[in-house]
Amino acid sequence: MFSLDINELINKYKIPGALTLVGIVLITGGLFLSSSQNKSQHAPQFPKESLVQAKKIMVDVSGAVKNPGVYGLESGARVEDAIKASGGFDEKANAEYISKSLNMAQTLSDGSKVYVPFTGEQVGGVSGTSGSDGNVAGAKTSSVNINTGTQIELEALPGIGPVTASKIISGRPYQKIDDLLNQKTVSKSVFEKIKDSITLY
């Protein structure tokens, strides 16, 4: 009689027990699925454009190049990239200037200008000789662009030696001429000497 009661109990609760087990499995699975969906919803979303498109800069290339003009280059582009974009050097390009003064590895900023002189054209002291004070004799000292000027052109400015010229190049790009003073690249006295002889574009 006792064993019969146990069998009846097992038979009586077999179905509800199975349903309870199935319910537990479904609830657990639902919680797991909900958790994974929440994680995917909170994952950082990046615009596709930012992964594909790099920032463009506009650079003016003129002088002795095959196709002078304004070119859109990738941010971080160098003078060499600008020359390539313009079709390369013209056959009348000043080879001496290119070898001595044109820094092909110089990084360009938006709005930069790259000018390649023609053979025989006098530019920024290329044909000059270095004096005992370190400045280049006969160099043009007016309107030297502090963002694109070469080491030689910068050294031709009054009071600017090789070390200061290198500091100016290292601090590029500048947003305004006063940045030379604000960033302590040059002293106030030197800035007063060169402010009328430098430009920025």
N, C-alpha and C positions, 0 to 999 in steps of 0.2 A: 504494500500500500504506500509506503514511504517513497520507494523508488518510482512509483507511478506518479506521485505528486511532483517529483523533480522533473520527470519527462514532460509532464503537462506544463510546468513552468517554462521549461526550455522552449517547447513548441509555441507557447503563448507569447513569449518575448523575442522570438527569433527574428521576426519581420521588423518590429520597431527598432531593435538593436542594429539591424543592418541599415535601416534608414538613417539612424543616428550617425553611424559611421560614415555613410555617404555624405551626409550634411556637413560633418566636420571637414571632410576632404574638400568639398566645394567651397566652404568658407575660407579655409586656408589658402586654396588656390586663388580665390578672389582677392584676398589681402595682398598676396604676392604680386598679382597682376596690377593692382591699383598702385602699389609701391613703385613698380618699374615704370608705370606711366607718369607718375609724379616726377620721378627723376628725369625722364626724358623731356618733360615740360619745363623743368627748371634748368636744363642744360643751356649754357650760354649760346646765343645765336649770333653768328657773324654774317654780315652782309656779303654776298658772293663777290660784289664789286671790289671790296677791300682786299680779297684774297687774289683777285685776278689782275686788277689794274693798279700799277704803281703810279706815284705822283709824277706829273709831267712838269718840266721846266722849259721856258722859251729862251733860246739863245740866238743872238744875232751874229752871223758869220759873214765877214766881208773881206775885201782886199783880194789878194792873189790866190783865190780858190776857184774851182771850176764852176760852181753854182752858188754864188753868194745869196744869202737870204736869211730869214728867221726860221729856225727849226725847233720842233718840239722833241725834247730828249727826256730820257728817264732821269728821275731824281738821282743825284750822285754821279751823273755823267761827267766825263773829263774832256779836256781840250781835244784829245785824240778823237773822241766820239763826235765832237762837233765838226772837226775837219773831215771825217769820213762821211758824215751826213751831207756835207756840202760837195761831195764828189772828189775830195782830195785836193792837193796843192796844184795850182796852175803851173805850167812850165816856166813862167816868168817870176815865180815866187823867189823872194830873197833868201837864198839857201843859208847865208851867214846868219841872218836873224833867226831863222828856224833852228839852226844848230846851237846857237849861243843863248837865245833869249826866250824862245817859245817852249814853255814847260808843258809837254804833251800829257803829263800825268796830273796836272792841276785840276782840282774839282771845280765844277762850274755851279753857279747859283742862278736862280730864276732872274732873267733880265740881264744876264752877262753878255758881253760883246767880245768876240774873238776876231782880231784883225791881223791879217798876214800881209806884210808889205811886199811890194814888187822889187825886183832887182834894181839897185841904184837908189831906192827910196831911203831917206834918212829917218830912222825911227829910234827914239829913246836911247841914244848913246851907243848903238851897235858899232858905229864907225869911230867912236871916241876911244880914248885910251885912259886907263885908270891912273889918277894922280896919287900923290903921296898921302892925301887926306882920305883916300878911299872912294872919293866921288869921281864920276866919269866926266871927263872934259868934253865939252861940246854936246852933251846930252840935252835933250829937250826936257825941261823940268816942269812945264806947264801941263795942267790937266792930266795928271797920272791917276788912273782909276785904281783905287786902293783894293778893289775886289778882283781885278784882273791884271794889274800891273806886274811886270816881271821883277825878279830880284834886282837886276841891273837898273831898271827904270826907277824903282823905289830908292835904291842907293844913290841915285842922282839927285834926289831931293835934299835940300839943305838940312844938315844935322842928322841925316839918316845913314847909318853904317850897315855893314852886313848883318850884325846881330839884330838890330831893330827892324831891318827889312824882313828878316826871317820871322820875327814876331808878328809883323803886320800880316804876312802871308798865312801864318798859323792861325790867326784870329778870324779869318774869313769864314762866312760872308758877313759884311757889315751892312746895317740898315741905314745908317747915316754917318756922315764924316765925324761927328762928335764921338762916335763909338770908340775911336782911337784913344780919346782922352778918358772917356768913361770906363773903358776896360783897362786903363793904365798901360796901354801898348806903347805909347810915347808920353814923354813928360810935357807939362804945360808949355814950357819954353820952346820945345821942338815943335809942338802943335801950332804955336803962333807963327813959326817960321814957314811951315808947310801948308797951312790951311788954304792959302790962295793958290796953291799949285797942285791941289788934289781934287778929284771929283769922284762921283759915285753914280753908277747907273746899272 
